[in-house]
Each structure stands twice: as structure tokens, then as C-alpha cells.
Amino acid sequence: MSVEFGDAVSALAASLVAARRALDAATAELTAAYAADERLRSLPVPAFALAEAHFDVPYVVDSVEEMHPPDLDLDRRPLVGIGERELATLLRGAPQDVGARLQRFLERHARLQEFYERVREDPETLRDERPPPLEPLSRADLVVLRGAGTPAARDQLMAVVRDAQELQKVLADAAQRARPAQRVFIRLDVDSLSGVPAEQIQRASLTFRDVPSSTVDVGGEPVVVPD
């Protein structure tokens, strides 16, 4: 029988969840039994734990199915920049080295914008090219530039900084989604493996650990679990 590799791992994880549930139920029964017995009431209740489980799974690859990535559907973004007059005030009032870093930042931001537009029109671009690197302006540079420019220049500068950060994040997410995914189907039952030469058998080493956590994720927000 052929199953997807991820489904096999999920089945193993589900079996551990069921085992943990059975151990918790046994612990609850013992707690009730100790509480009802005068001789046992003063003794600590035995507790069962499943801290770690390790599986060594032999299997053979039955087939590999390549899944085409979904359409990116990137939105058209407004062009964000700094006007010539505003840029002149920033450069005139800032030290030469800070001004040079600002110029490099603006050039790379423009390249990011151009790259985004190419990806929006042809998502295959992400398979052949990486987004242009962007060296962010330091906090100290931003303080100097904001102090040197006019209010309009300061607003435009911060708009460019935010746009550059958003472009980087959107392109990184798009690059992740654009990668072709594969579904690997395997056979791991005894009958399937019995006639397979040893050199063709793969092995997966899986370890599941119970990691105590004081928080849980609820709707994307961490919530503290009371003791």
C-alpha cells in the first residue's frame, strides 16, 4: 500500500497523542483511587509521562508527484519615493557619509520596486532570480536625516523605509510560495519491503519530544497558560 510520507508521519504523531491521552486518563484514575483510600491518601500519586519517542522507519519510495505552486496574485503597489526638492534638503543637511548611504539605499529600493513589478507580471522570475539585497539605514542615520530634512522630506523618507521593509517581506513570502512542492508516496508495510533489496530501502529517523510550554497560540497570539 502506498501512502504519502507526510501522512505516515502524521499517523505516528497521532498515535503518540492517543498514548498520551491514555496515560493522562490512567493518572486521573490513580489520583481518584488514592484520594478515596485513607492509607494511600498521604502518599504521592504515581504519574505517567511520555517525554520522548523515537521511530526508525524503513520505507521505499513508490512515486514522487510535483505540485505546481499556486498563483501569487501580487497586488499592484504604489510607487513610493522622495521628491528631488525633499532629497536635496536631506543631502544638504546631512554629513557626506550619511548622504552616500541614503543614496545607495534609495537606489536599491528602486531596484526592489522594479523587481517586484517583474515578479507581479511573471512569477517565474522568482525561480531564476533573487530579490536585490537591501542594506537598511541605521537608526543613527535616520536620526541625522530626519533632523536635516524638512517635514515633507522626513515624511517621504519614512514612507520609503516602510515600503522597502514591506517589499522585502512580500517578496520573501512570494519566493517561499513559488517553490515547487513535491508529494512523496512511500511503501512501508512488511509485504512491500520483503522483496526489496536492502540497498533500495530508505530509513527515516523520527524523534518526538514533549516540550513543556507556558504559552499556547490562539489566533496567532501567544496566551499565557496559568500554573
Rosetta blueprint (number, residue, H / E / L):
1 M L
2 S L
3 V E
4 E E
5 F H
6 G H
7 D H
8 A H
9 V H
10 S H
11 A H
12 L H
13 A H
14 A H
15 S H
16 L H
17 V H
18 A H
19 A H
20 R H
21 R H
22 A H
23 L H
24 D H
25 A H
26 A H
27 T H
28 A H
29 E H
30 L H
31 T H
32 A H
33 A H
34 Y H
35 A H
36 A H
37 D L
38 E L
39 R L
40 L L
41 R L
42 S L
43 L L
44 P L
45 V L
46 P L
47 A L
48 F L
49 A L
50 L L
51 A L
52 E E
53 A E
54 H E
55 F E
56 D E
57 V E
58 P E
59 Y E
60 V E
61 V E
62 D E
63 S E
64 V E
65 E E
66 E E
67 M E
68 H L
69 P L
70 P L
71 D L
72 L L
73 D L
74 L L
75 D L
76 R L
77 R L
78 P L
79 L L
80 V L
81 G L
82 I L
83 G L
84 E H
85 R H
86 E H
87 L H
88 A H
89 T H
90 L H
91 L H
92 R H
93 G H
94 A L
95 P L
96 Q H
97 D H
98 V H
99 G H
100 A H
101 R H
102 L H
103 Q H
104 R H
105 F H
106 L H
107 E H
108 R H
109 H H
110 A H
111 R H
112 L H
113 Q H
114 E H
115 F H
116 Y H
117 E H
118 R H
119 V H
120 R H
121 E H
122 D L
123 P L
124 E L
125 T H
126 L H
127 R H
128 D H
129 E L
130 R L
131 P L
132 P L
133 P L
134 L L
135 E L
136 P L
137 L L
138 S L
139 R H
140 A H
141 D H
142 L H
143 V H
144 V H
145 L H
146 R H
147 G H
148 A H
149 G L
150 T L
151 P H
152 A H
153 A H
154 R H
155 D H
156 Q H
157 L H
158 M H
159 A H
160 V H
161 V H
162 R H
163 D H
164 A H
165 Q H
166 E H
167 L H
168 Q H
169 K H
170 V H
171 L H
172 A H
173 D H
174 A H
175 A H
176 Q H
177 R H
178 A H
179 R L
180 P L
181 A E
182 Q E
183 R E
184 V E
185 F E
186 I E
187 R E
188 L L
189 D L
190 V H
191 D H
192 S H
193 L H
194 S H
195 G L
196 V L
197 P L
198 A H
199 E H
200 Q H
201 I L
202 Q E
203 R E
204 A E
205 S E
206 L E
207 T E
208 F E
209 R E
210 D L
211 V L
212 P L
213 S L
214 S L
215 T E
216 V E
217 D E
218 V E
219 G L
220 G L
221 E E
222 P E
223 V E
224 V E
225 V L
226 P L
227 D L
